[in-house]
Amino acid sequence: MINIYPLETISLVNKKEVKLPPASNDVRGVIEFVKLKAQADQRLSTLVHNIFSKVVMVKEYARAL
């Protein structure tokens, strides 16, 4: 599957707060690992937030369920 996100269609006010489980050794939000350069376009920051803010990495499959 290919997703295309044209930056000109991204609203800068589209960042919604997402409540993730508390960070621990076996559950971490992917957004913690994605960093943009300081000079990156603000729309790109919004896009990264919208894509990765709801994704978590879990050490064990049973914990993920």
N, C-alpha and C positions, 0 to 999 in steps of 0.2 A: 504494500500500500504506500502511496506517495501522498503526502500532504503539502500543499503549497499555501504559504502565508504571505501575501503581498504586503510589504510594510506600509504602503500608502493607505491601506484599509484598516489599519490598527489604530484604535483610539487610545490615547494616553491615559484616559481615566478608567480603563477597563480592568485595572488591577483590583481584584477582590481578595479580601482576607480569607485565607483558607485555614481551617483548624486541623492541624495534623496531630497524630499521637505524640506524646512527649518523647523527645529524642532519648535514645538509650543505646547500649552497645549493639543491640540486635535490630533496631528500627531507626532508620534515618531518612529524612526527606531528601530527595535527589537535588532539590533547589539549593541545598547547602553546598553542593559540589560544583555548581555552575556559576562561574564568575565571568563578567564582561570587563573589558578594558574601560578605563575612565572616560575615554573619548568616544565610546560606542554610542550610537544613535539611541535616544530614549525610547523610541518605538521598539527597538530590538530588545531592550530591557523588559518592556511590557510583554512582548511575545514570549520571551524565555520564562517569565513569571507565569503566563497563562498556560504554557505547555507543561512545565515541570513542577509547579507548586502543588499539584495533587498526586504526585508520584512518590512512592516511598520504596526504599529497599529494605528487605527483611532477610535476616540471616537464615531462618528456618521456615520451610514451607508450612509446617503445622502452625507456627505463630502467625503467619500471614492469613491463614484461614480464620 
